[in-house]
């Protein structure tokens, strides 16, 4: 039996050079495929960009600019994902499209869990843009925030508060929460409570206040402004003034300032009392014979015909 001769030991440097040589040869063999894949991606990018702009223009003509922006972004992303898959097949011909799709199908569950919040906000944003409960420029109140809608994006809605801050609210929160659209209609009602003294005539004061409000520019005449007796409080009779005005926040704030000033001037001109809150405290030792007797006791109780309590009646001499 002939002895087996071991292969000659090669220099490690020669092995490295040989490996680099094989890699370079493989690269040059794949270079046409790589260039073809790059060219295809560039063409696909142009097509995706053109499709996104076309969708934006189409929906923009129908006054759905925000919806067109979101759908255009989705179309751009879908075209580019498909282009990357096709380019990978061009660069690596041995890779089958079915293999890539099956791999994506297996990983889609994990991707879905990882991007659950993003997909939920995206779907909520699309539904908001389709149903359009509010649009850009509307003034809304959602949860603890109130302001003007700046933009409805695929993930969140941007609101500019009245004091000049920006609030970013996820679309899923807006879609599942009560939202007040303050500018849904051209006009809305505002109110203000006025406390007058018990010595004044509530009906006469209400008529004077309603007339003062009616003469202010910016107050809607239909429905007409009104002032109604609203409550008998501890130290005043409450009148509630109500009027209709433009829905914008700035219009309401400035008009309300004028109305408050007009009410104060009217009360001053006609001698209507605008009392401060007062408290009356009565002190007695509860030992008098009249304590609890509504017919004779006058410490804060009106006299009446009610008989005295039985225990007091026994103590009172006949």
Backbone bond lengths (Angstrom), bond angles and torsions (degrees), N, CA, C in turn:
res aa  C-N    CA-C-N  psi(-1)  N-CA   C-N-CA  omega(-1)  CA-C   N-CA-C  phi
1 X - - - 1.460 - - 1.516 108.91 -
2 X 1.327 115.11 127.45 1.462 119.86 -177.83 1.522 110.53 -76.56
3 X 1.300 116.50 137.91 1.478 118.83 177.73 1.534 110.80 -69.03
4 X 1.348 114.27 143.98 1.470 120.78 179.50 1.515 108.10 -82.84
5 X 1.302 113.48 124.81 1.472 117.95 179.33 1.518 109.71 -88.97
6 X 1.295 118.86 126.89 1.481 120.92 179.66 1.516 110.56 -67.01
7 X 1.333 116.19 151.09 1.467 118.99 178.84 1.517 110.02 -64.80
8 X 1.274 115.96 148.67 1.467 118.00 -179.57 1.525 111.70 -64.88
9 X 1.282 115.19 139.71 1.472 120.85 179.41 1.516 108.49 -75.29
10 X 1.389 113.48 122.62 1.450 118.51 -178.41 1.521 110.00 -93.00
11 X 1.269 113.48 156.14 1.456 120.53 177.97 1.531 109.40 -69.14
12 X 1.362 120.24 131.25 1.474 121.03 179.34 1.526 112.53 -56.17
13 X 1.314 116.70 -33.10 1.452 119.08 178.60 1.522 111.09 -64.52
14 X 1.346 115.38 -37.88 1.466 119.01 177.53 1.533 110.98 -64.53
15 X 1.354 115.91 -37.24 1.468 119.17 178.48 1.530 111.40 -64.15
16 X 1.329 116.39 -41.11 1.462 119.98 179.97 1.520 110.63 -64.87
17 X 1.348 115.74 -43.60 1.462 119.85 -179.91 1.523 110.75 -62.85
18 X 1.336 116.25 -41.10 1.462 120.06 179.87 1.533 111.19 -64.30
19 X 1.338 115.25 -40.19 1.462 118.91 179.51 1.530 110.88 -65.34
20 X 1.322 117.24 -43.21 1.455 120.40 178.05 1.519 111.06 -63.90
21 X 1.329 115.33 -36.51 1.458 118.84 178.99 1.526 110.82 -64.63
22 X 1.341 116.83 -43.73 1.465 119.78 178.23 1.535 111.38 -63.60
23 X 1.348 115.79 -39.87 1.466 119.37 179.63 1.525 110.89 -64.56
24 X 1.354 115.97 -41.64 1.465 119.37 179.73 1.521 110.83 -64.69
25 X 1.332 115.67 -40.65 1.464 118.47 178.50 1.534 111.23 -63.52
26 X 1.363 115.68 -41.73 1.464 119.05 177.91 1.525 112.01 -64.52
27 X 1.356 115.73 -37.84 1.465 118.86 179.66 1.516 111.15 -64.14
28 X 1.335 116.04 -45.67 1.467 119.12 -179.50 1.525 111.78 -66.69
29 X 1.350 115.72 -31.46 1.454 117.98 175.75 1.541 110.98 -68.40
30 X 1.346 116.37 -34.44 1.453 120.80 -179.57 1.527 113.38 -87.70
31 X 1.341 117.13 -7.95 1.456 120.59 -175.07 1.527 112.61 -56.45
32 X 1.341 120.54 -44.28 1.478 118.57 177.54 1.523 112.92 -59.73
33 X 1.355 116.02 -38.34 1.459 118.68 178.39 1.538 111.49 -67.15
34 X 1.325 115.68 -39.72 1.473 119.65 179.67 1.521 110.02 -63.90
35 X 1.338 115.76 -45.77 1.467 118.70 178.85 1.524 111.19 -63.30
36 X 1.317 116.02 -38.89 1.464 119.04 177.59 1.523 111.80 -63.37
37 X 1.343 116.89 -40.89 1.459 120.34 178.04 1.519 111.99 -64.69
38 X 1.359 116.93 -39.90 1.464 120.32 179.03 1.527 110.57 -65.35
39 X 1.332 115.63 -44.71 1.462 119.26 178.93 1.529 110.61 -61.30
40 X 1.324 116.28 -40.61 1.465 119.77 179.30 1.531 111.14 -64.14
41 X 1.331 117.27 -40.71 1.464 120.20 178.49 1.527 111.49 -63.99
42 X 1.341 116.50 -39.34 1.460 119.45 178.29 1.533 111.26 -64.20
43 X 1.322 115.72 -42.71 1.472 119.35 177.66 1.526 110.31 -64.25
44 X 1.348 116.09 -42.48 1.465 119.39 179.83 1.529 111.10 -64.63
45 X 1.347 116.72 -36.20 1.470 119.52 177.67 1.534 110.36 -62.80
46 X 1.330 116.66 -41.83 1.459 119.72 177.78 1.518 112.06 -63.77
47 X 1.338 116.26 -42.29 1.467 119.83 178.74 1.526 110.52 -64.15
48 X 1.348 116.95 -43.03 1.467 120.68 -179.74 1.524 110.73 -64.14
49 X 1.328 116.16 -42.01 1.460 120.14 178.93 1.530 110.88 -63.46
50 X 1.323 116.27 -42.53 1.465 120.65 178.88 1.525 110.67 -64.77
51 X 1.336 117.30 -41.42 1.469 120.88 -179.95 1.526 110.48 -65.07
52 X 1.340 117.49 -41.66 1.467 120.45 -179.88 1.518 111.00 -64.14
53 X 1.321 117.58 -42.58 1.465 120.39 178.91 1.527 111.08 -66.85
54 X 1.338 116.57 -36.80 1.460 119.40 177.95 1.528 111.93 -64.11
55 X 1.340 116.17 -42.13 1.467 119.44 178.29 1.520 110.55 -64.99
56 X 1.331 116.86 -41.44 1.461 120.66 179.20 1.530 111.14 -61.72
57 X 1.332 117.12 -43.91 1.466 119.76 179.12 1.522 111.56 -66.62
58 X 1.341 116.77 -40.03 1.463 120.22 -178.52 1.524 111.02 -61.68
59 X 1.328 116.91 -47.76 1.466 119.62 -178.87 1.522 111.30 -76.32
60 X 1.354 116.69 -26.95 1.458 118.93 178.12 1.518 111.87 -65.49
61 X 1.318 117.58 -33.83 1.471 120.69 177.71 1.520 111.44 -66.93
62 X 1.316 117.38 -24.54 1.462 121.55 179.98 1.526 111.65 -99.27
63 X 1.308 116.98 16.58 1.465 122.09 178.88 1.524 111.68 62.78
64 X 1.326 116.60 36.95 1.465 122.58 174.46 1.538 108.80 -125.59
65 X 1.323 115.88 51.38 1.459 119.59 -174.89 1.520 113.09 -61.79
66 X 1.359 117.61 -41.99 1.463 120.10 -179.27 1.529 111.31 -65.67
67 X 1.330 116.96 -41.41 1.460 120.15 177.43 1.526 110.52 -63.71
68 X 1.333 117.28 -41.62 1.465 120.01 177.51 1.508 112.26 -62.29
69 X 1.339 117.68 -37.11 1.461 120.95 178.44 1.524 111.18 -64.41
70 X 1.338 116.63 -44.14 1.476 119.86 -179.77 1.522 110.90 -67.23
71 X 1.345 117.36 -47.12 1.468 119.82 -179.72 1.523 110.88 -65.66
72 X 1.333 117.74 -35.02 1.457 120.08 176.13 1.515 112.05 -63.48
73 X 1.332 116.99 -40.55 1.473 120.18 177.43 1.520 111.01 -65.26
74 X 1.339 116.49 -39.70 1.472 119.05 178.08 1.519 110.55 -64.93
75 X 1.336 117.13 -43.79 1.466 119.91 179.46 1.527 110.92 -63.33
76 X 1.330 117.16 -41.13 1.464 120.40 178.42 1.525 110.46 -60.60
77 X 1.332 116.63 -46.42 1.462 119.44 -179.89 1.520 112.51 -64.37
78 X 1.344 117.82 -40.93 1.464 120.64 -179.15 1.526 110.94 -64.73
79 X 1.334 117.26 -42.15 1.467 120.06 179.41 1.517 110.84 -64.93
80 X 1.323 117.82 -40.80 1.460 120.01 -178.44 1.529 111.63 -70.15
81 X 1.342 117.29 -35.38 1.465 118.87 176.67 1.532 110.36 -64.02
82 X 1.340 115.94 -45.55 1.465 118.95 177.37 1.519 111.04 -62.73
83 X 1.341 118.28 -36.74 1.460 121.30 179.46 1.521 111.06 -66.09
84 X 1.332 117.54 -39.60 1.470 119.83 178.34 1.515 110.77 -63.82
85 X 1.336 117.67 -39.95 1.464 120.31 178.11 1.526 111.14 -63.21
86 X 1.318 116.28 -43.63 1.470 119.26 179.76 1.522 110.64 -67.83
87 X 1.332 116.87 -40.13 1.465 119.75 178.94 1.523 111.36 -63.33
88 X 1.324 117.88 -36.03 1.469 119.87 178.12 1.529 110.97 -64.85
89 X 1.329 116.32 -34.16 1.472 119.14 176.67 1.530 110.24 -70.25
90 X 1.328 117.44 -36.01 1.466 120.60 178.46 1.526 111.01 -66.24
91 X 1.333 116.08 -43.66 1.471 119.92 -178.21 1.523 111.16 -72.15
92 X 1.325 116.55 -38.88 1.472 120.90 -178.61 1.526 108.22 -120.08
93 X 1.319 118.19 87.67 1.468 120.75 -175.87 1.514 113.92 -60.85
94 X 1.322 117.07 -23.58 1.459 119.28 -179.14 1.526 112.33 -71.66
95 X 1.324 116.41 -18.91 1.469 120.40 179.64 1.529 108.99 -79.77
96 X 1.311 116.49 127.67 1.458 121.89 -179.15 1.533 110.13 -93.30
97 X 1.332 118.05 140.41 1.471 120.07 177.27 1.525 112.64 -57.59
98 X 1.337 116.29 -36.29 1.464 118.83 179.80 1.526 111.39 -62.23
99 X 1.344 116.19 -36.98 1.463 119.87 178.85 1.519 110.96 -64.72
100 X 1.343 116.43 -41.84 1.471 119.88 179.47 1.521 110.59 -64.84
101 X 1.331 116.47 -44.48 1.464 119.93 -178.37 1.521 110.91 -64.55
102 X 1.347 116.67 -42.21 1.461 119.03 178.71 1.526 111.37 -64.53
103 X 1.324 116.79 -37.36 1.469 119.67 176.89 1.523 110.89 -64.01
104 X 1.337 116.34 -40.78 1.462 119.62 177.46 1.521 110.99 -65.57
105 X 1.335 116.13 -35.83 1.453 118.50 179.21 1.514 112.06 -65.06
106 X 1.330 116.86 -38.39 1.463 120.08 178.34 1.522 110.56 -67.70
107 X 1.338 115.74 -40.24 1.463 118.61 -176.90 1.511 114.08 -84.31
108 X 1.345 117.59 -6.21 1.462 118.67 -176.69 1.523 112.04 -66.92
109 X 1.333 117.43 -29.41 1.460 120.01 178.98 1.526 109.90 -64.94
110 X 1.336 116.03 -47.85 1.462 119.58 178.58 1.520 111.38 -63.85
111 X 1.348 116.13 -40.22 1.469 119.42 178.44 1.528 110.40 -63.96
112 X 1.337 116.36 -39.07 1.459 119.82 179.51 1.515 112.13 -62.59
113 X 1.341 117.35 -42.93 1.458 120.05 177.39 1.519 111.30 -66.63
114 X 1.330 117.06 -38.61 1.464 120.08 -177.46 1.521 112.01 -68.63
115 X 1.327 117.02 -35.33 1.461 121.00 -176.38 1.533 111.64 -111.69
116 X 1.350 115.80 30.65 1.467 119.60 -177.13 1.528 111.34 -60.60
117 X 1.322 116.92 -47.30 1.468 120.26 -178.63 1.527 111.35 -64.47
118 X 1.340 116.39 -39.68 1.461 119.69 -179.63 1.527 110.45 -64.89
119 X 1.331 116.24 -45.53 1.464 119.51 179.51 1.531 111.34 -66.22
120 X 1.329 117.00 -36.53 1.458 120.16 178.90 1.526 111.03 -64.95
121 X 1.327 116.15 -43.41 1.468 119.59 177.84 1.525 111.50 -66.82
122 X 1.341 116.66 -36.30 1.460 120.20 178.32 1.524 111.16 -63.45
123 X 1.327 116.42 -46.50 1.465 119.92 179.43 1.522 110.71 -64.50
124 X 1.341 117.16 -41.96 1.467 119.90 178.09 1.520 111.43 -62.78
125 X 1.348 116.46 -39.33 1.460 119.62 178.23 1.522 112.39 -63.76
126 X 1.332 116.48 -41.02 1.474 119.76 178.45 1.524 110.18 -64.46
127 X 1.331 117.63 -41.99 1.464 120.34 179.04 1.527 111.23 -65.18
128 X 1.330 116.80 -39.25 1.468 119.43 177.69 1.531 110.70 -63.50
129 X 1.326 116.24 -39.99 1.457 119.60 -178.47 1.522 111.92 -72.82
130 X 1.329 116.96 -28.67 1.465 119.77 178.19 1.530 110.69 -78.29
131 X 1.330 117.18 -46.90 1.467 120.81 -178.20 1.523 111.79 -75.70
132 X 1.323 117.44 -31.07 1.465 124.31 176.87 1.534 112.59 54.10
133 X 1.343 118.64 57.68 1.474 118.61 172.83 1.519 111.81 -66.39
134 X 1.309 116.57 -23.87 1.463 122.67 172.14 1.516 107.52 -150.70
135 X 1.317 115.91 166.08 1.453 120.60 -178.21 1.519 109.91 -138.09
136 X 1.303 115.50 176.90 1.454 120.20 -179.26 1.532 110.41 -60.31
137 X 1.329 116.10 131.90 1.457 121.98 -178.26 1.513 113.83 98.67
138 X 1.347 118.19 -15.51 1.459 120.59 176.85 1.524 109.92 -72.27
139 X 1.325 115.65 152.46 1.456 121.95 175.93 1.516 107.89 -104.41
140 X 1.328 116.34 120.16 1.458 121.55 -174.09 1.518 109.87 -127.98
141 X 1.333 114.97 163.08 1.458 123.04 173.52 1.519 107.29 -129.57
142 X 1.340 116.52 122.19 1.453 121.97 179.04 1.518 108.09 -136.59
143 X 1.320 115.51 126.25 1.462 122.74 -175.22 1.530 108.97 55.45
144 X 1.335 117.55 -121.98 1.469 120.54 -177.85 1.526 112.65 -98.75
145 X 1.316 117.59 14.13 1.461 120.50 -174.37 1.529 109.65 -120.32
146 X 1.338 113.97 145.56 1.458 120.70 178.36 1.518 108.55 -145.68
147 X 1.316 116.53 135.45 1.454 120.17 179.87 1.519 111.20 175.38
148 X 1.329 114.75 -163.41 1.458 122.96 -176.78 1.523 109.87 -101.14
149 X 1.323 117.28 133.07 1.469 121.72 179.95 1.527 108.92 -70.63
150 X 1.323 116.17 120.18 1.459 121.29 177.45 1.519 111.79 -89.71
151 X 1.326 115.80 -46.21 1.464 119.09 -173.67 1.519 108.75 -160.36
152 X 1.326 116.65 143.61 1.462 122.69 174.40 1.526 107.05 -110.61
153 X 1.315 116.20 106.17 1.449 121.52 -178.06 1.519 110.19 -95.80
154 X 1.338 115.03 178.96 1.460 119.33 -179.57 1.518 112.16 -69.10
155 X 1.332 117.77 -27.34 1.466 120.74 -177.57 1.517 112.80 -104.30
156 X 1.320 117.76 -36.50 1.465 120.40 -172.22 1.520 110.18 -148.28
157 X 1.329 114.13 166.26 1.462 122.66 174.79 1.518 108.44 -110.13
158 X 1.331 116.24 131.40 1.460 121.77 -177.87 1.528 108.86 -97.88
159 X 1.336 115.73 127.22 1.462 122.55 -179.83 1.521 108.73 -122.04
160 X 1.314 116.05 132.72 1.467 121.70 173.58 1.516 108.37 -98.92
161 X 1.335 116.87 116.32 1.448 120.76 -178.32 1.520 110.54 -71.89
162 X 1.341 116.09 166.89 1.454 120.64 -176.17 1.527 112.64 -69.50
163 X 1.334 116.36 -18.44 1.459 118.58 176.88 1.525 112.49 -98.68
164 X 1.334 117.29 18.62 1.458 121.22 170.26 1.511 115.47 84.19
165 X 1.336 118.81 26.00 1.463 121.76 175.62 1.527 110.20 -111.96
166 X 1.327 114.96 157.00 1.464 120.45 179.78 1.520 109.44 -106.58
167 X 1.334 115.56 131.04 1.459 122.26 177.60 1.523 107.78 -116.85
168 X 1.329 116.31 129.84 1.464 122.64 179.24 1.527 107.31 -107.97
169 X 1.328 116.06 112.09 1.463 121.76 -176.04 1.529 108.64 -112.15
170 X 1.333 118.99 125.51 1.470 120.21 177.33 1.525 111.22 -57.76
171 X 1.317 115.22 141.55 1.467 119.94 -177.10 1.525 112.55 -61.84
172 X 1.334 117.20 -33.11 1.462 118.94 179.89 1.525 110.98 -65.03
173 X 1.352 117.86 -35.41 1.465 120.16 177.07 1.525 111.28 -65.89
174 X 1.325 116.08 -41.05 1.465 119.12 179.55 1.523 110.61 -67.66
175 X 1.337 117.22 -39.49 1.462 120.27 -176.09 1.520 111.91 -68.99
176 X 1.334 117.62 -28.89 1.461 120.74 -176.49 1.523 112.75 -103.33
177 X 1.324 119.40 2.77 1.461 122.68 -178.00 1.527 110.11 -115.00
178 X 1.338 116.29 153.66 1.483 118.46 173.88 1.527 110.53 -64.96
179 X 1.312 116.17 133.02 1.464 122.35 -179.73 1.524 108.28 -123.93
180 X 1.330 116.69 128.25 1.455 122.21 175.56 1.517 108.75 -99.49
181 X 1.323 116.58 118.34 1.464 122.08 178.73 1.529 106.92 -97.28
182 X 1.323 116.15 100.15 1.467 120.13 -174.63 1.523 112.81 -70.29
183 X 1.313 117.55 -24.18 1.468 120.99 -178.10 1.523 111.84 -108.64
184 X 1.332 116.60 25.98 1.469 119.41 178.46 1.530 111.47 -64.86
185 X 1.340 116.88 -28.60 1.452 122.49 179.38 1.526 109.22 -124.52
186 X 1.327 117.49 157.31 1.473 119.14 -176.28 1.519 113.70 -61.90
187 X 1.340 118.02 -33.50 1.459 121.15 -177.63 1.525 109.53 -128.27
188 X 1.330 115.60 159.18 1.446 121.38 173.01 1.528 109.24 -151.75
189 X 1.336 115.62 165.10 1.459 120.62 -173.31 1.521 111.11 -95.37
190 X 1.327 115.02 144.60 1.455 122.28 174.23 1.518 108.02 -128.24
191 X 1.328 117.59 165.00 1.462 120.38 -176.85 1.520 110.27 -149.66
192 X 1.332 114.11 163.19 1.468 121.20 178.53 1.517 108.18 -153.55
193 X 1.337 117.02 134.00 1.453 122.59 -178.69 1.526 110.44 -94.83
194 X 1.354 116.30 135.22 1.467 123.13 179.00 1.515 108.38 -122.82
195 X 1.314 116.81 130.30 1.454 121.20 176.06 1.519 110.77 -102.09
196 X 1.333 118.31 122.55 1.465 122.86 178.57 1.529 108.83 -114.40
197 X 1.337 115.88 163.75 1.449 120.03 -178.12 1.513 112.77 -71.26
198 X 1.346 115.79 157.28 1.458 120.87 178.79 1.521 111.81 -70.08
199 X 1.332 117.34 -16.44 1.456 119.42 177.35 1.513 113.99 -82.28
200 X 1.321 118.63 -6.84 1.465 122.42 -179.82 1.525 110.75 -95.43
201 X 1.330 115.12 157.93 1.466 121.74 178.93 1.534 108.68 -84.60
202 X 1.320 119.03 112.42 1.476 120.26 -177.27 1.522 113.05 -61.14
203 X 1.335 117.83 -39.40 1.468 119.90 -178.21 1.522 110.96 -65.65
204 X 1.336 117.70 -42.86 1.462 120.46 179.75 1.527 110.85 -66.88
205 X 1.327 116.41 -42.46 1.463 119.47 179.20 1.524 111.03 -64.02
206 X 1.327 117.59 -39.73 1.464 121.12 179.44 1.523 110.63 -63.06
207 X 1.342 117.22 -40.36 1.460 120.09 179.27 1.523 111.45 -65.99
208 X 1.319 117.39 -39.14 1.472 120.74 178.50 1.524 111.30 -66.30
209 X 1.310 116.80 -42.98 1.465 119.99 -179.68 1.530 111.33 -66.62
210 X 1.320 117.08 -40.58 1.468 120.00 178.90 1.521 111.05 -63.44
211 X 1.324 116.92 -39.23 1.457 120.13 178.22 1.526 111.07 -66.36
212 X 1.320 117.27 -39.88 1.469 120.27 178.48 1.524 111.00 -63.54
213 X 1.299 116.94 -39.89 1.471 120.19 179.12 1.519 110.43 -68.12
214 X 1.312 117.60 -38.63 1.458 122.20 -177.05 1.534 111.91 -62.08
215 X 1.321 117.61 -27.70 1.463 121.37 -176.37 1.532 113.85 -87.80
216 X 1.309 118.42 5.15 1.469 121.90 -178.67 1.524 108.95 -92.63
217 X 1.327 115.87 132.90 1.464 120.73 177.53 1.527 109.85 -66.40
218 X 1.321 115.24 135.08 1.456 120.91 -179.65 1.506 113.29 104.98
219 X 1.330 118.01 -16.64 1.463 121.59 177.11 1.516 108.89 -82.73
220 X 1.312 117.07 127.22 1.460 121.39 178.48 1.528 109.76 -68.25
221 X 1.321 115.95 134.97 1.461 120.92 -179.93 1.517 112.77 -86.74
222 X 1.323 116.95 -15.20 1.458 121.55 176.63 1.531 108.76 -134.98
223 X 1.325 118.15 112.24 1.457 128.60 -3.14 1.529 111.25 -66.85
224 X 1.323 115.90 151.21 1.456 120.96 -176.47 1.521 110.49 -73.86
225 X 1.319 117.35 148.04 1.473 119.70 175.49 1.517 110.63 -65.83
226 X 1.317 116.26 155.17 1.454 120.57 -177.06 1.522 109.90 -149.78
227 X 1.330 114.73 159.17 1.463 122.30 173.71 1.517 107.05 -131.47
228 X 1.325 117.75 125.67 1.458 122.57 -172.85 1.522 110.46 -123.13
229 X 1.347 119.03 139.45 1.466 120.06 169.49 1.529 109.86 -61.19
230 X 1.321 115.45 124.82 1.466 118.51 -167.77 1.524 113.98 -120.14
231 X 1.329 117.73 -19.77 1.453 117.81 -179.12 1.513 111.85 -175.33
232 X 1.348 114.70 152.57 1.458 122.78 174.49 1.513 107.13 -106.45
233 X 1.316 116.40 93.14 1.453 121.17 -174.79 1.524 111.20 -91.07
234 X 1.322 116.10 -176.76 1.460 121.34 -171.27 1.519 112.39 -62.29
235 X 1.319 117.45 -41.43 1.465 119.59 -174.28 1.522 112.57 -127.06
236 X 1.333 118.38 8.78 1.467 119.74 -178.90 1.517 110.10 -161.29
237 X 1.327 114.31 160.64 1.465 121.70 170.01 1.528 106.86 -94.47
238 X 1.309 116.59 123.90 1.459 120.77 -174.85 1.522 110.43 -90.35
239 X 1.331 115.69 127.70 1.462 122.62 171.41 1.519 108.19 -110.57
240 X 1.309 116.67 137.28 1.473 120.69 178.10 1.523 109.19 -109.13
241 X 1.335 115.33 115.85 1.463 121.29 175.51 1.521 108.97 -89.38
242 X 1.326 116.79 133.54 1.466 122.05 -179.00 1.522 109.02 -133.65
243 X 1.327 114.61 140.10 1.465 119.94 -179.90 1.527 108.96 -153.56
244 X 1.329 115.56 163.53 1.464 122.53 178.23 1.525 109.20 -111.07
245 X 1.341 114.91 142.42 1.455 120.30 -178.59 1.523 109.37 -150.24
246 X 1.320 117.28 -179.80 1.460 121.63 177.90 1.526 110.48 -61.65
247 X 1.329 116.56 150.86 1.457 120.65 -172.86 1.520 114.11 -77.58
248 X 1.322 118.04 -19.84 1.457 120.13 -177.72 1.522 110.62 -62.40
249 X 1.323 115.43 142.58 1.451 121.20 -178.06 1.533 111.97 -60.49
250 X 1.308 117.08 -42.37 1.465 120.25 -178.69 1.527 111.42 -63.09
251 X 1.342 117.06 -39.15 1.461 120.15 178.11 1.526 111.13 -64.20
252 X 1.320 116.84 -42.42 1.457 120.64 -177.91 1.529 111.87 -66.44
253 X 1.336 116.11 -42.53 1.463 119.65 -176.63 1.528 110.88 -65.24
254 X 1.324 117.24 -48.43 1.462 120.01 -177.63 1.528 111.47 -68.11
255 X 1.326 116.94 -36.95 1.457 119.14 178.87 1.526 111.08 -68.23
256 X 1.314 117.71 -38.92 1.461 120.23 179.73 1.526 110.61 -63.81
257 X 1.324 117.65 -36.67 1.467 120.41 177.01 1.528 110.50 -62.35
258 X 1.322 117.69 -41.61 1.461 120.41 177.70 1.529 111.78 -65.47
259 X 1.326 117.30 -37.61 1.457 120.83 -178.67 1.526 111.00 -68.60
260 X 1.333 116.66 -42.47 1.469 119.22 177.84 1.523 110.29 -60.33
261 X 1.319 116.67 -43.47 1.461 120.01 178.59 1.529 111.42 -64.20
262 X 1.329 118.33 -40.44 1.463 121.57 178.71 1.519 111.08 -64.79
263 X 1.320 118.13 -38.72 1.469 121.02 178.46 1.529 110.19 -65.60
264 X 1.311 117.65 -42.21 1.467 120.60 178.76 1.531 111.07 -62.90
265 X 1.312 116.41 -43.14 1.458 119.66 179.42 1.531 111.48 -65.16
266 X 1.324 116.43 -40.91 1.461 119.99 178.91 1.523 111.16 -63.43
267 X 1.327 117.10 -42.80 1.459 120.29 178.70 1.526 110.96 -63.61
268 X 1.317 116.03 -38.79 1.471 119.30 -179.57 1.530 111.08 -68.95
269 X 1.334 117.07 -41.78 1.463 120.17 -177.49 1.526 112.19 -67.80
270 X 1.318 118.72 -33.10 1.466 122.03 -175.11 1.524 112.30 -104.87
271 X 1.327 117.55 10.11 1.459 120.36 175.85 1.509 114.62 66.29
272 X 1.306 117.23 31.85 1.466 121.23 177.89 1.522 108.20 -85.12
273 X 1.326 116.10 127.78 1.458 121.00 -176.34 1.528 109.96 -76.61
274 X 1.315 115.26 131.65 1.470 122.08 172.09 1.524 106.73 -113.51
275 X 1.341 118.10 84.44 1.462 121.12 -167.66 1.522 112.97 -74.67
276 X 1.350 113.61 155.42 1.454 120.55 169.86 1.527 108.84 -79.27
277 X 1.311 117.89 156.42 1.478 119.40 173.39 1.527 110.15 -61.93
278 X 1.328 116.81 131.30 1.462 122.02 179.93 1.522 109.82 -124.92
279 X 1.326 115.38 153.09 1.461 122.25 178.75 1.516 108.81 -130.07
280 X 1.326 118.24 133.30 1.455 123.46 179.02 1.517 108.54 -110.73
281 X 1.336 116.77 125.52 1.455 122.90 -179.45 1.524 108.01 -117.52
282 X 1.326 119.92 126.37 1.457 126.35 -179.80 1.519 109.49 -110.43
283 X 1.325 117.11 131.93 1.456 122.99 -179.95 1.540 109.33 -116.25
284 X 1.307 119.58 127.60 1.457 124.29 168.25 1.518 107.85 -157.49
285 X 1.326 115.80 160.60 1.474 119.82 -170.82 1.519 113.65 -92.88
286 X 1.328 117.59 2.61 1.467 121.65 176.09 1.530 112.05 63.20
287 X 1.353 117.59 28.32 1.472 119.88 179.58 1.514 112.56 -114.10
288 X 1.327 118.01 -4.60 1.457 119.96 -178.61 1.520 110.34 -75.49
289 X 1.304 114.99 154.79 1.467 119.54 -179.58 1.510 112.17 -66.83
290 X 1.350 116.37 -23.58 1.469 119.58 -178.41 1.522 112.71 -86.05
291 X 1.331 118.27 -6.58 1.466 120.36 -179.39 1.524 110.03 -60.81
292 X 1.279 116.55 124.45 1.460 121.88 -179.08 1.504 113.98 86.94
293 X 1.350 117.34 -7.46 1.470 121.16 179.12 1.524 107.81 -91.79
294 X 1.320 117.01 105.02 1.459 121.28 -175.73 1.532 112.26 -68.71
295 X 1.321 118.63 -17.93 1.467 119.67 -179.61 1.518 112.26 -79.57
296 X 1.342 118.80 -20.12 1.459 121.12 -176.77 1.532 113.35 -125.13
297 X 1.314 116.90 -25.09 1.465 119.08 -176.79 1.529 110.43 -73.40
298 X 1.335 117.40 131.76 1.458 121.49 -176.38 1.524 111.79 -122.40
299 X 1.316 119.04 13.57 1.460 121.02 -177.61 1.535 109.33 -84.48
300 X 1.323 114.75 73.20 1.448 119.61 178.94 1.502 114.56 89.10
301 X 1.360 117.61 -4.94 1.459 120.18 -179.69 1.522 109.60 -111.26
302 X 1.296 118.62 135.88 1.468 119.84 176.11 1.518 110.43 -72.28
303 X 1.335 115.68 143.51 1.460 119.71 177.35 1.515 110.33 -68.93
304 X 1.303 116.19 143.68 1.450 120.31 -178.77 1.511 111.27 -146.60
305 X 1.333 116.35 -168.52 1.456 121.89 -178.64 1.520 112.56 -101.33
306 X 1.341 116.83 5.52 1.460 119.19 -176.93 1.520 109.76 -68.53
307 X 1.328 118.29 139.19 1.475 120.87 178.82 1.522 110.09 -70.56
308 X 1.333 118.16 157.17 1.455 120.12 178.37 1.516 110.73 -68.71
309 X 1.309 118.51 158.96 1.455 121.13 176.31 1.510 111.38 -57.71
310 X 1.309 116.97 155.00 1.461 121.33 -174.93 1.526 110.80 -61.66
311 X 1.358 117.74 -41.43 1.460 118.94 -177.66 1.519 112.22 -66.87
312 X 1.352 117.82 -31.56 1.441 121.72 176.81 1.529 111.11 -75.63
313 X 1.300 117.37 -34.26 1.467 121.50 -178.83 1.524 110.81 -65.27
314 X 1.328 116.90 -33.63 1.445 119.43 178.98 1.522 112.00 -69.35
315 X 1.382 115.21 -34.34 1.454 119.54 -177.61 1.507 111.88 -78.74
316 X 1.354 118.82 -22.52 1.452 122.42 -176.00 1.527 110.21 -80.37
317 X 1.376 119.26 125.57 1.465 119.96 -179.12 1.519 110.98 -67.49
318 X 1.331 116.97 146.68 1.442 122.26 -179.30 1.513 113.41 -78.19
